């Protein structure tokens, strides 16, 4: 067990190329006039800021919490075409999703996404027959131009070899298809980094306390730095409200009489230790419309998700006992009991899907992006899918370009002229990066462990070499944070100096996997907090 005494002692000098201090960033934000102020550091706001900065606009991005601190780090971790949309005849939507999925996993962020084979079990008496699902996965793979192989049926015996915990009682067949998986928090952080590389100014833990108006138009925001209490303001020609579940809260700051534009659906997930290796994921039909997932992820098993209307405070969303029971009960359709023991649960989390306002079952609602313009000229945008985060950023930019009076001016590159598949920072073949990390270790000291090298390669890409350099220069930083996790202390220093980490949760929940593994002990948390203060 890691103890406080084993936390590395670091000097107070941040690494070369470190981020500006929060005070410097606050001063920069308060002195400049920006073309675009994006309020909300979820993936939708981040993607828009990235594309706007690429266009040559002067862009600021702020969030009351951490980047991807809410819904954007509470997804099912999938980049997918949306198999269930085929049922509703949304063939064009599935094809578009596949296009974006392939672009991200192959050209934009191959270091952060990995292919994942899905098994769709067909049980006697289930909601769908083998012939229907076999045809469905074939069509699904065809819409992906068979880039992940041809969707087909598999025998129960073969499927059980790849997923030993698969229930085989009354199992008639297994349909097979391919999608991709990611660590959503890491993908979001790399996109923030891309936005900053393109010229954006960003600040997390900066809460909007009010909006600025000029002749009735929204022209900025009043902010409070949650880490220091300092108050400051930002001026902007155009303000974009991308606050996700809080979008209507900010719209009421603009116009107290604004009617609700969205509704919320809660999706809960459980993370469990695995009792055996999983070479594929399970997507099990629960009824005609819903599927429950069991996904091998970060050496763990991710189960979910629920889908029910949520009307409470977005900041108080949590996994309830009812959610846990539902997820485990639905997982039991296709997973053996030993893998579903509550003793194996290491973490649970819930996020809120933002859906268009209106009646009907949330599980059948379209995951479309809602764009509204307020009477003060603030544009509000919410909803959509992680898979299409680049497309959403481009779509919002097109909307901004077409606003009456052209509030962004004329002197910028239209989004249509931007590179179509600009890669995220760190792009590299993760296998090659892991190999180099293992081969190029310090000559006199111990070599990096294979699981640490793999973890760094698939979470940072070529930026792993910066972390390895820190570990080589200070052997204390090369030590594991916890013996049962691949992360090393150099990642905490790197998160502080290069990834805007301000709190222990920023590090343990979103920049590393310690929390989801159930390993964020009080001692480790105190050690991380100590390092963040240096």
Buried (B, 14 or more C-beta within 10 A) or exposed (E): EBEEEBBBEBEEEBBEEEBEEBEEBBEBBBEBEBBBBBBBBBBBBBBBBBBBBBBBBBBBBBBBBBBBBBBBBBBBBBBBBBBBBBEEEBEEBBBBBBBBBBBBBBEBBBBBBBBBBBBBBBBEEBBBEBEEBBBBBBBBBEBBEEBBEEBEBBEBEEBBEBBBBBBBEEBBBBBBBBBBBBBBBBBBBBBBBBBBEBBBBBBBBBBBEEBBBEEEBBBBBBBBBBEEEBEBBBBBBBBBBBBBBBBBBBBEBBEEEBEEBBBBBBBBBBBBBBBEEBEBBBBBBBEEBBBBBBBBBBBBBBBBBBBBBBEEEBEEBEBBEEBBEBBBEBBBBBBBEEBBEEEBBBBBBBBBBBBBEEEEEBBEBEBEBBBBEBEBBBBBBBBBBBBBBBBBBBBBBEBBBEEEEEBBEEEBEEBEEBEEEBBBBBBBEBEEBBBBBBEEBBEEEEBBBEBBBBBBBBBBBBBBBBBBEBBBEBEBBBBBBBEBBBBBBBBBBBBBBBBBBBBBBBBBBBBBBBBBBBBBBEBBBBBBBBBBEE
